[in-house]
Amino acid sequence: MLKDRVLEALIIWILSMISLTLSGLIKPQGYTYSTIVNQAALATPSIIYLAIRRDVLLSMLKSLKNIRVKRVVFIALGVWAAGSILTYMQDMLHPPPSWYIEKMRGHTPSNLHELILALLLTWLLVAPIEELLFRWVLLKPIVDFLGVKIGVISSALIFSFSHLDPWNIISPFLVGLAAGWIVARNGSIISAIIIHGVHNTISHLVNMLIVF
C-alpha cells in the first residue's frame, strides 16, 4: 500500500516535470506571463490528483491549523541566510557563466512595479503550487515509507534538482529540508508556503538591490 502511494507520488512528480517542460514550448513573453504559464503547467497534475484522491486533499485541509507563524518565519530567515552564504561560496569556486548571469537579470525585478508583481506571483502561485507538489503530494508518502529523516532529505534533493539549475541547488535544497521537516512533523502546508515565500521575497529584494 505504501509502495503504491510512493509510486503514485513519483508519477505525479514526473508528469508535473513533463508538463513544465512542455510549457516551455509556448514561449510566453516576459517574466510575469512565463511564470504564470509554467506554474499552471506544474500544478495541473497535482490538482487532478487531489481531485481524484480526496483522502490526500482532506488530510491536507485538516493540517492547516497546525502552524506557528513566528517560528516558521524565523526558520525561513535562517534558511535564506545559510543558503546565501553557501551559494556565495559555491560561486567563488564555480562561477556561473556570463549567459547565466544575464538570464538571471531577466528574472530580477528592476523597479517597484516589477517587484510587486514578482512578490504577488511568489505568494499566490510559486510557493503554494511548488509546496503542494513537493511538500504534500510527494513528501508525505515518502516519509511514511522511508521515515522522516530519509524522506525529508530525499524530497529536498528531488526539489533541488527539479529546478534544473546547477547554480541554484543549495538554496532549494535547504528550503526543501526546512519546509519538509516541518510538514513531516505534523506541520501545516501553510508553514511550508511561508518558508518558501519568505525565502523568495528576501531573494527578490536583495537581487534587485545588487543587480540594479
MARBA-3410 file (N, C-alpha, C, O; in Angstrom, 1 decimal):
212
0.8,-1.2,0.0,0.0,0.0,0.0,0.9,1.3,0.0,0.6,2.2,-0.8 ~ 1.9,1.3,0.9,2.7,2.5,1.0,3.6,2.6,-0.3,3.8,3.7,-0.8 ~ 4.0,1.4,-0.8,4.8,1.5,-2.1,3.9,2.0,-3.2,4.4,2.8,-4.1 ~ 2.6,1.7,-3.2,1.7,2.2,-4.2,1.6,3.7,-4.1,1.5,4.4,-5.1 ~ 1.5,4.2,-2.9,1.4,5.7,-2.7,2.6,6.4,-3.1,2.6,7.5,-3.7
3.8,5.8,-2.8,5.0,6.4,-3.3,5.1,6.4,-4.8,5.5,7.4,-5.4 ~ 4.7,5.3,-5.4,4.7,5.3,-6.9,3.8,6.3,-7.4,4.1,7.0,-8.4 ~ 2.6,6.5,-6.9,1.7,7.5,-7.3,2.3,8.9,-7.2,2.2,9.6,-8.2 ~ 2.9,9.2,-6.1,3.5,10.5,-5.9,4.7,10.7,-6.9,4.8,11.8,-7.5 ~ 5.5,9.7,-7.2,6.6,9.9,-8.2,6.0,10.1,-9.6,6.6,10.8,-10.3
4.9,9.4,-9.9,4.3,9.6,-11.2,3.8,11.0,-11.4,4.0,11.6,-12.4 ~ 3.2,11.5,-10.3,2.7,12.9,-10.4,3.8,13.9,-10.5,3.7,14.8,-11.3 ~ 4.9,13.6,-9.8,6.1,14.5,-10.0,6.6,14.4,-11.4,6.9,15.5,-12.0 ~ 6.7,13.2,-12.0,7.3,13.1,-13.3,6.3,13.8,-14.3,6.8,14.5,-15.2 ~ 5.0,13.6,-14.1,4.1,14.3,-15.0,4.1,15.8,-14.9,4.0,16.5,-15.9
4.4,16.2,-13.7,4.5,17.7,-13.5,5.7,18.2,-14.2,5.6,19.3,-14.8 ~ 6.8,17.5,-14.1,8.1,18.0,-14.8,7.9,17.9,-16.3,8.4,18.8,-17.0 ~ 7.2,16.9,-16.8,7.0,16.8,-18.2,6.1,18.0,-18.7,6.3,18.6,-19.7 ~ 5.0,18.2,-17.9,4.1,19.4,-18.2,4.8,20.7,-18.1,4.6,21.5,-19.0 ~ 5.7,20.9,-17.2,6.5,22.1,-17.1,7.4,22.3,-18.3,7.6,23.3,-18.8
8.1,21.2,-18.7,9.0,21.2,-19.8,8.2,21.5,-21.1,8.7,22.3,-21.9 ~ 7.0,20.9,-21.3,6.2,21.2,-22.5,5.7,22.7,-22.5,5.6,23.2,-23.6 ~ 5.5,23.2,-21.3,5.1,24.6,-21.3,6.1,25.6,-21.8,5.8,26.7,-22.3 ~ 7.4,25.1,-21.8,8.4,26.0,-22.4,8.3,26.1,-23.9,8.9,27.1,-24.5 ~ 7.5,25.3,-24.5,7.3,25.4,-26.0,6.4,26.6,-26.3,6.4,27.1,-27.5
5.6,27.0,-25.4,4.7,28.1,-25.6,5.5,29.4,-25.8,5.1,30.3,-26.5 ~ 6.6,29.6,-25.0,7.5,30.7,-25.1,6.8,32.0,-24.8,6.8,32.9,-25.7 ~ 6.1,32.2,-23.7,5.4,33.4,-23.4,6.4,34.5,-23.2,7.5,34.3,-22.7 ~ 6.1,35.8,-23.5,7.0,36.9,-23.3,6.9,37.5,-21.9,5.8,37.7,-21.4 ~ 8.1,37.7,-21.3,8.1,38.4,-20.0,8.1,37.4,-18.9,7.5,36.3,-18.9
8.7,37.9,-17.7,8.7,37.1,-16.5,7.4,36.7,-16.0,7.1,35.6,-15.6 ~ 6.5,37.7,-16.0,5.1,37.5,-15.4,4.4,36.4,-16.1,3.9,35.5,-15.5 ~ 4.3,36.5,-17.4,3.5,35.6,-18.2,4.1,34.2,-18.2,3.4,33.2,-18.1 ~ 5.5,34.2,-18.3,6.1,32.9,-18.3,6.0,32.2,-16.9,5.8,30.9,-16.9 ~ 6.0,32.9,-15.9,5.8,32.3,-14.5,4.4,31.8,-14.4,4.2,30.7,-13.9
3.4,32.5,-14.9,2.0,32.0,-14.8,1.8,30.7,-15.6,1.2,29.8,-15.1 ~ 2.4,30.7,-16.8,2.2,29.5,-17.7,3.0,28.3,-17.1,2.4,27.2,-17.0 ~ 4.2,28.6,-16.6,5.0,27.5,-16.0,4.4,26.9,-14.8,4.3,25.7,-14.6 ~ 3.9,27.8,-13.9,3.3,27.3,-12.6,2.0,26.6,-12.9,1.6,25.6,-12.2 ~ 1.2,27.1,-13.8,-0.1,26.4,-14.2,0.2,25.0,-14.7,-0.5,24.1,-14.4
1.2,24.9,-15.5,1.6,23.6,-16.0,2.1,22.7,-14.9,1.8,21.5,-14.9 ~ 2.9,23.2,-14.0,3.4,22.4,-12.9,2.3,21.9,-12.0,2.3,20.8,-11.4 ~ 1.3,22.8,-11.8,0.2,22.5,-10.8,-0.8,21.5,-11.4,-1.5,20.8,-10.6 ~ -1.0,21.4,-12.7,-2.1,20.7,-13.2,-2.2,19.2,-12.8,-3.2,18.7,-12.4 ~ -1.1,18.4,-12.9,-1.1,17.0,-12.4,-1.5,16.9,-10.9,-2.2,16.0,-10.6
-1.0,17.8,-10.1,-1.3,17.7,-8.6,-2.7,18.0,-8.4,-3.4,17.4,-7.5 ~ -3.3,19.0,-9.1,-4.7,19.4,-8.9,-5.6,18.2,-9.3,-6.6,17.9,-8.6 ~ -5.3,17.6,-10.4,-6.1,16.4,-10.9,-6.0,15.3,-9.9,-6.9,14.6,-9.5 ~ -4.7,15.1,-9.3,-4.5,14.0,-8.4,-5.3,14.2,-7.1,-5.9,13.3,-6.6 ~ -5.3,15.5,-6.6,-6.1,15.8,-5.4,-7.6,15.6,-5.6,-8.4,15.3,-4.7
-8.0,15.9,-6.8,-9.5,15.8,-7.1,-9.9,14.3,-7.1,-11.0,14.0,-6.8 ~ -8.9,13.4,-7.5,-9.2,12.0,-7.5,-9.0,11.4,-6.1,-9.8,10.6,-5.6 ~ -7.9,11.8,-5.5,-7.5,11.2,-4.2,-8.0,12.2,-3.1,-7.2,13.0,-2.6 ~ -9.3,12.1,-2.8,-9.9,13.1,-1.8,-9.3,12.9,-0.4,-9.3,13.9,0.3 ~ -8.8,11.7,-0.1,-8.2,11.5,1.2,-7.0,12.3,1.4,-6.7,12.8,2.5
-6.2,12.5,0.3,-5.0,13.3,0.4,-5.3,14.8,0.6,-4.7,15.5,1.3 ~ -6.4,15.2,-0.2,-6.8,16.6,-0.1,-7.4,16.9,1.3,-7.1,17.9,1.9 ~ -8.2,16.0,1.9,-8.8,16.2,3.2,-7.7,16.2,4.3,-7.8,17.0,5.2 ~ -6.7,15.3,4.2,-5.6,15.3,5.2,-4.9,16.6,5.1,-4.4,17.1,6.2 ~ -4.7,17.2,4.0,-4.0,18.5,3.8,-4.8,19.6,4.5,-4.3,20.4,5.2
-6.1,19.6,4.2,-7.0,20.6,4.8,-7.0,20.6,6.3,-7.1,21.6,7.0 ~ -7.0,19.3,6.8,-7.1,19.2,8.3,-5.8,19.7,8.9,-5.8,20.1,10.1 ~ -4.7,19.7,8.2,-3.4,20.1,8.8,-3.2,21.6,8.8,-2.3,22.1,9.4 ~ -4.1,22.3,8.2,-3.9,23.8,8.0,-3.8,24.5,9.4,-3.2,25.6,9.4 ~ -4.4,24.0,10.4,-4.4,24.6,11.7,-3.1,24.5,12.4,-2.8,25.2,13.4
-2.3,23.5,12.0,-1.0,23.2,12.7,0.1,24.2,12.2,0.9,23.8,11.4 ~ 0.1,25.4,12.7,1.0,26.4,12.2,1.4,27.3,13.4,0.6,27.8,14.2 ~ 2.7,27.6,13.4,3.3,28.6,14.4,4.0,29.6,13.6,5.2,29.4,13.2 ~ 3.4,30.7,13.3,3.9,31.7,12.3,5.3,32.2,12.7,6.2,32.2,11.8 ~ 5.5,32.7,13.9,6.7,33.3,14.3,7.9,32.3,14.2,9.0,32.7,13.7
7.7,31.1,14.6,8.7,30.1,14.5,9.1,29.8,13.0,10.3,29.7,12.7 ~ 8.1,29.7,12.2,8.3,29.5,10.8,9.0,30.6,10.1,9.9,30.3,9.3 ~ 8.7,31.8,10.4,9.4,33.0,9.8,10.8,33.0,10.2,11.7,33.3,9.4 ~ 11.1,32.7,11.5,12.5,32.7,12.0,13.3,31.6,11.2,14.4,31.9,10.9 ~ 12.7,30.4,11.0,13.3,29.4,10.3,13.6,29.8,8.8,14.7,29.5,8.3
12.6,30.5,8.2,12.8,30.9,6.9,14.0,31.9,6.7,14.7,31.8,5.8 ~ 14.1,32.8,7.7,15.2,33.8,7.7,16.6,33.0,7.8,17.5,33.4,7.1 ~ 16.6,32.0,8.7,17.8,31.3,8.8,18.2,30.5,7.5,19.4,30.4,7.2 ~ 17.2,29.9,6.9,17.4,29.2,5.7,17.9,30.1,4.6,18.9,29.8,3.8 ~ 17.4,31.3,4.5,17.8,32.3,3.5,19.3,32.7,3.7,20.1,32.7,2.8
19.6,33.0,5.0,21.0,33.4,5.3,22.0,32.3,5.0,23.0,32.5,4.4 ~ 21.7,31.0,5.4,22.6,29.9,5.2,22.7,29.6,3.7,23.8,29.4,3.2 ~ 21.6,29.7,3.0,21.6,29.5,1.5,22.5,30.5,0.8,23.2,30.2,-0.1 ~ 22.3,31.8,1.2,23.1,32.8,0.6,24.6,32.7,0.8,25.4,32.9,-0.2 ~ 25.0,32.4,2.0,26.4,32.2,2.3,27.0,31.0,1.5,28.0,31.1,0.9
26.3,29.9,1.5,26.8,28.7,0.8,26.8,28.9,-0.7,27.7,28.4,-1.4 ~ 25.8,29.6,-1.2,25.8,29.8,-2.6,26.9,30.8,-3.1,27.5,30.6,-4.1 ~ 27.2,31.8,-2.2,28.3,32.7,-2.5,29.6,31.9,-2.5,30.4,32.1,-3.4 ~ 29.8,31.0,-1.6,31.0,30.2,-1.6,31.1,29.3,-2.8,32.1,29.1,-3.4 ~ 29.9,28.7,-3.2,29.9,27.9,-4.4,30.2,28.7,-5.7,31.0,28.3,-6.5
29.7,29.9,-5.7,30.0,30.8,-6.9,31.5,31.2,-6.9,32.0,31.5,-8.0 ~ 32.1,31.3,-5.8,33.5,31.6,-5.8,34.4,30.5,-6.3,35.4,30.7,-7.0 ~ 33.9,29.3,-6.0,34.6,28.1,-6.5,34.2,27.7,-7.9,35.1,27.2,-8.7 ~ 33.0,27.9,-8.3,32.5,27.5,-9.6,31.6,28.7,-10.1,30.4,28.6,-10.1 ~ 32.2,29.8,-10.6,31.5,31.0,-11.1,30.5,30.6,-12.2,30.8,29.9,-13.1
29.3,31.2,-12.1,28.3,31.0,-13.2,28.8,31.7,-14.5,29.4,32.8,-14.4 ~ 28.5,31.2,-15.7,28.9,31.9,-16.9,28.1,33.1,-17.1,27.1,33.4,-16.5 ~ 28.6,34.0,-18.0,28.0,35.3,-18.3,26.6,35.2,-18.8,25.7,36.0,-18.4 ~ 26.3,34.1,-19.6,25.0,34.0,-20.2,24.0,33.7,-19.1,22.8,34.1,-19.1 ~ 24.4,33.0,-18.1,23.5,32.6,-16.9,23.2,33.9,-16.1,22.1,34.1,-15.7
24.2,34.7,-15.9,24.0,36.0,-15.2,23.0,36.9,-15.9,22.2,37.5,-15.2 ~ 23.2,36.9,-17.2,22.2,37.8,-18.0,20.8,37.2,-17.9,19.9,38.0,-17.9 ~ 20.7,35.9,-17.9,19.4,35.3,-17.8,18.8,35.6,-16.5,17.6,35.9,-16.4 ~ 19.6,35.6,-15.4,19.0,35.9,-14.1,18.6,37.3,-14.0,17.7,37.7,-13.3 ~ 19.3,38.2,-14.7,18.9,39.6,-14.7,17.5,39.8,-15.3,16.7,40.6,-14.8
17.1,38.9,-16.2,15.8,39.0,-16.8,14.7,38.5,-15.9,13.6,38.8,-16.1 ~ 15.1,37.8,-14.8,14.2,37.3,-13.8,14.2,38.1,-12.5,13.6,37.8,-11.5 ~ 15.0,39.2,-12.6,15.1,40.1,-11.4,14.3,41.4,-11.6,14.5,42.1,-12.6 ~ 13.5,41.7,-10.6,12.7,43.0,-10.7,13.6,44.2,-10.8,14.6,44.3,-10.1 ~ 13.3,45.1,-11.7,14.2,46.3,-11.9,13.5,47.6,-11.4,14.2,48.6,-11.3
12.2,47.5,-10.9,11.6,48.7,-10.4,10.5,48.2,-9.4,10.2,47.0,-9.3 ~ 9.8,49.1,-8.8,8.8,48.8,-7.8,7.7,48.0,-8.4,7.2,47.1,-7.8 ~ 7.2,48.4,-9.6,6.1,47.7,-10.2,6.4,46.2,-10.5,5.6,45.3,-10.2 ~ 7.6,46.0,-11.0,8.0,44.6,-11.2,8.2,43.8,-9.9,8.0,42.6,-9.9 ~ 8.7,44.5,-8.9,8.9,43.9,-7.6,7.6,43.4,-7.0,7.4,42.3,-6.5
6.6,44.3,-7.1,5.2,43.9,-6.6,4.7,42.7,-7.3,4.1,41.8,-6.7 ~ 4.8,42.7,-8.7,4.3,41.6,-9.5,5.1,40.3,-9.1,4.4,39.2,-8.9 ~ 6.4,40.4,-8.9,7.2,39.2,-8.5,6.7,38.7,-7.2,6.7,37.4,-7.0 ~ 6.5,39.6,-6.2,6.1,39.1,-4.9,4.7,38.5,-4.9,4.4,37.5,-4.2 ~ 3.8,39.1,-5.7,2.4,38.5,-5.8,2.5,37.1,-6.4,1.8,36.2,-6.0
3.3,37.0,-7.5,3.5,35.7,-8.1,4.1,34.6,-7.1,3.7,33.5,-7.1 ~ 5.0,35.1,-6.3,5.7,34.2,-5.3,4.6,33.7,-4.3,4.6,32.5,-4.1 ~ 3.8,34.6,-3.8,2.9,34.2,-2.7,1.6,33.6,-3.2,1.0,32.7,-2.5 ~ 1.2,33.9,-4.4,-0.1,33.4,-4.9,0.1,32.2,-5.8,-0.9,31.4,-6.0 ~ 1.2,32.0,-6.5,1.4,30.9,-7.4,2.6,30.0,-7.0,2.5,28.8,-6.7
3.8,30.6,-7.1,5.1,29.8,-7.0,5.1,29.0,-5.7,5.2,27.8,-5.7 ~ 5.1,29.7,-4.5,5.2,29.0,-3.3,4.0,28.0,-3.0,4.3,26.8,-2.7 ~ 2.8,28.4,-3.2,1.7,27.4,-3.0,1.7,26.2,-3.9,1.5,25.1,-3.4 ~ 2.0,26.4,-5.2,2.0,25.3,-6.1,3.1,24.4,-5.9,3.0,23.1,-5.9 ~ 4.3,24.9,-5.7,5.5,24.1,-5.5,5.4,23.3,-4.2,5.9,22.2,-4.1
4.9,24.0,-3.2,4.8,23.3,-1.9,3.7,22.2,-1.9,3.9,21.2,-1.3 ~ 2.7,22.5,-2.6,1.6,21.4,-2.8,2.2,20.2,-3.4,1.9,19.1,-2.9 ~ 3.0,20.3,-4.5,3.6,19.2,-5.1,4.7,18.5,-4.3,4.6,17.3,-4.1 ~ 5.7,19.3,-3.9,6.8,18.7,-3.3,6.7,18.4,-1.8,7.3,17.5,-1.3 ~ 5.9,19.2,-1.1,5.8,19.0,0.4,4.5,18.4,0.8,4.3,18.2,2.0
3.6,18.0,-0.1,2.5,17.3,0.3,2.3,16.0,-0.6,2.3,14.9,-0.1 ~ 2.0,16.2,-1.9,1.8,15.1,-2.8,3.0,14.1,-2.7,2.9,12.9,-2.7 ~ 4.2,14.7,-2.8,5.4,13.9,-2.9,6.0,13.5,-1.5,6.4,12.3,-1.3 ~ 6.1,14.5,-0.6,6.8,14.2,0.7,6.1,13.2,1.5,6.7,12.3,2.1 ~ 4.8,13.4,1.7,4.1,12.6,2.8,4.2,11.1,2.5,4.5,10.4,3.5
4.0,10.6,1.4,4.1,9.1,1.2,5.6,8.6,1.3,5.8,7.5,1.8 ~ 6.5,9.5,0.9,7.9,9.1,1.0,8.3,9.0,2.5,9.0,8.1,2.9 ~ 7.9,10.0,3.3,8.1,10.0,4.7,7.5,8.7,5.4,8.1,8.1,6.2 ~ 6.2,8.5,5.0,5.6,7.3,5.6,6.3,6.0,5.2,6.3,5.0,6.0 ~ 6.9,6.0,4.1,7.6,4.8,3.6,9.0,4.6,4.1,9.5,3.5,4.5
9.8,5.8,4.1,11.2,5.7,4.4,11.5,6.3,5.8,12.7,6.2,6.3 ~ 10.6,6.9,6.4,10.9,7.6,7.7,11.1,9.1,7.5,11.4,9.5,6.4 ~ 11.1,9.8,8.6,11.2,11.3,8.5,12.5,11.8,7.9,12.5,12.5,6.9 ~ 13.6,11.3,8.5,14.9,11.8,8.1,15.2,11.5,6.6,15.5,12.5,5.8 ~ 15.2,10.3,6.2,15.5,9.9,4.8,14.4,10.5,3.9,14.8,10.9,2.8
13.2,10.5,4.3,12.1,11.0,3.5,12.3,12.5,3.2,12.1,13.0,2.0 ~ 12.6,13.3,4.2,12.8,14.7,4.1,14.0,15.0,3.2,13.9,15.9,2.3 ~ 15.1,14.3,3.4,16.3,14.6,2.6,16.0,14.2,1.2,16.5,14.9,0.3 ~ 15.4,13.0,1.0,15.1,12.6,-0.4,14.2,13.6,-1.2,14.5,13.9,-2.3 ~ 13.2,14.1,-0.5,12.3,15.0,-1.2,13.0,16.4,-1.4,12.7,17.0,-2.4
13.9,16.8,-0.5,14.6,18.0,-0.7,15.5,17.9,-1.9,15.7,18.9,-2.6 ~ 16.2,16.8,-2.0,17.0,16.5,-3.2,16.2,16.6,-4.5,16.7,17.2,-5.5 ~ 15.1,15.9,-4.5,14.2,16.0,-5.7,13.8,17.4,-6.0,13.8,17.8,-7.2 ~ 13.4,18.2,-5.0,13.0,19.5,-5.2,14.2,20.4,-5.7,14.0,21.2,-6.6 ~ 15.4,20.2,-5.2,16.5,20.9,-5.6,16.9,20.7,-7.1,17.0,21.6,-7.9
16.9,19.4,-7.4,17.3,19.0,-8.8,16.2,19.3,-9.8,16.5,19.4,-11.0 ~ 15.0,19.4,-9.3,13.9,19.7,-10.2,14.0,21.2,-10.8,13.3,21.5,-11.7 ~ 14.8,22.0,-10.1,15.0,23.4,-10.7,15.8,23.3,-11.9,15.8,24.3,-12.7 ~ 16.5,22.2,-12.2,17.3,22.1,-13.4,18.3,23.2,-13.6,18.4,23.8,-14.7 ~ 18.9,23.6,-12.5,19.8,24.8,-12.5,21.0,24.4,-11.6,20.9,24.5,-10.4
22.1,24.1,-12.2,23.3,23.7,-11.5,23.9,24.8,-10.6,24.7,24.6,-9.7 ~ 23.5,26.1,-10.8,24.0,27.2,-10.0,22.9,27.6,-8.9,23.1,28.6,-8.2 ~ 21.9,26.8,-8.9,20.8,27.1,-7.9,20.4,25.8,-7.3,19.2,25.4,-7.5 ~ 21.3,25.1,-6.6,21.0,23.8,-6.0,20.9,24.0,-4.4,20.0,23.3,-3.8 ~ 21.8,24.7,-3.9,21.9,24.8,-2.4,20.7,25.4,-1.7,20.1,24.7,-0.8
20.2,26.6,-2.2,19.1,27.2,-1.5,17.8,26.4,-1.6,17.1,26.2,-0.6 ~ 17.5,25.8,-2.8,16.3,25.0,-2.9,16.4,23.8,-2.0,15.4,23.3,-1.4 ~ 17.6,23.2,-1.9,17.7,22.1,-1.0,17.5,22.4,0.5,16.8,21.7,1.2 ~ 18.0,23.6,0.9,17.8,24.0,2.3,16.3,24.3,2.5,15.7,24.0,3.6 ~ 15.7,25.0,1.6,14.2,25.3,1.7,13.5,23.9,1.8,12.5,23.8,2.6
13.8,23.0,0.9,13.2,21.7,1.0,13.4,21.0,2.3,12.4,20.3,2.8 ~ 14.6,21.1,2.9,14.8,20.5,4.2,13.9,21.1,5.3,13.3,20.4,6.0 ~ 14.0,22.4,5.3,13.2,23.1,6.4,11.7,22.9,6.3,11.0,22.6,7.2 ~ 11.2,23.2,5.1,9.8,23.0,4.8,9.3,21.6,5.0,8.3,21.3,5.6 ~ 10.2,20.7,4.5,9.8,19.2,4.6,9.8,18.7,6.0,8.9,18.0,6.4
10.8,19.2,6.8,10.9,18.8,8.2,9.6,19.2,9.0,9.1,18.4,9.8 ~ 9.2,20.5,8.8,8.0,21.0,9.5,6.8,20.2,9.1,6.0,19.8,9.9 ~ 6.6,20.0,7.8,5.4,19.3,7.3,5.4,17.9,7.8,4.4,17.3,8.2 ~ 6.6,17.2,7.7,6.7,15.8,8.2,6.4,15.7,9.6,5.9,14.6,10.1 ~ 6.7,16.7,10.4,6.4,16.6,11.9,5.1,17.2,12.2,4.9,17.9,13.2
4.1,16.8,11.4,2.7,17.2,11.6,2.4,18.7,11.4,1.5,19.2,12.1 ~ 3.2,19.3,10.6,3.0,20.7,10.4,2.0,21.0,9.2,1.6,20.0,8.5 ~ 1.7,22.2,9.1,0.7,22.6,8.0,1.5,22.9,6.7,2.6,23.3,6.7 ~ 0.8,22.7,5.6,1.3,23.1,4.3,1.5,24.6,4.2,2.4,25.1,3.5 ~ 0.7,25.3,5.0,0.9,26.8,5.1,2.3,27.1,5.6,2.9,28.1,5.2
2.8,26.3,6.6,4.1,26.6,7.1,5.2,26.5,6.0,6.1,27.3,5.9 ~ 5.0,25.5,5.2,6.0,25.3,4.1,5.9,26.5,3.1,6.9,26.9,2.6 ~ 4.6,26.9,2.8,4.4,28.0,1.9,5.1,29.3,2.5,5.7,30.1,1.7 ~ 5.0,29.5,3.8,5.6,30.7,4.4,7.1,30.7,4.3,7.7,31.7,3.9 ~ 7.7,29.5,4.6,9.1,29.4,4.4,9.6,29.7,3.0,10.5,30.4,2.8
8.9,29.1,2.0,9.2,29.3,0.6,9.0,30.7,0.2,9.8,31.3,-0.4 ~ 7.9,31.3,0.7,7.5,32.7,0.3,8.5,33.7,0.9,8.9,34.6,0.2 ~ 8.8,33.5,2.2,9.7,34.5,2.8,11.1,34.4,2.1,11.7,35.4,1.9 ~ 11.6,33.2,1.9,12.9,33.0,1.2,12.9,33.7,-0.1,13.8,34.5,-0.4 ~ 11.9,33.5,-1.0,11.9,34.1,-2.3,11.7,35.6,-2.2,12.3,36.3,-3.1
10.9,36.1,-1.2,10.7,37.5,-1.1,12.0,38.2,-0.8,12.4,39.2,-1.4 ~ 12.8,37.7,0.2,14.1,38.3,0.5,15.0,38.2,-0.7,15.8,39.2,-1.0 ~ 15.0,37.1,-1.4,15.9,36.9,-2.5,15.6,38.0,-3.6,16.5,38.5,-4.2 ~ 14.3,38.2,-3.9,13.9,39.2,-4.9,14.4,40.6,-4.4,14.9,41.3,-5.3 ~ 14.2,40.9,-3.2,14.6,42.2,-2.7,16.1,42.4,-2.8,16.6,43.5,-3.3
16.9,41.4,-2.3,18.3,41.5,-2.4,18.9,41.6,-3.8,19.8,42.4,-4.1 ~ 18.4,40.7,-4.6,18.8,40.6,-6.0,18.5,42.0,-6.7,19.3,42.4,-7.5 ~ 17.4,42.6,-6.4,17.1,43.9,-7.1,18.1,44.9,-6.6,18.5,45.7,-7.5 ~ 18.4,44.9,-5.4,19.4,45.9,-4.9,20.8,45.7,-5.4,21.5,46.7,-5.7 ~ 21.2,44.4,-5.6,22.5,44.1,-6.1,22.6,44.4,-7.5,23.6,45.0,-8.0
21.6,43.9,-8.3,21.7,44.0,-9.8,21.5,45.4,-10.3,22.1,45.8,-11.2 ~ 20.5,46.1,-9.6,20.1,47.4,-10.2,20.5,48.5,-9.2,20.2,49.7,-9.4
END
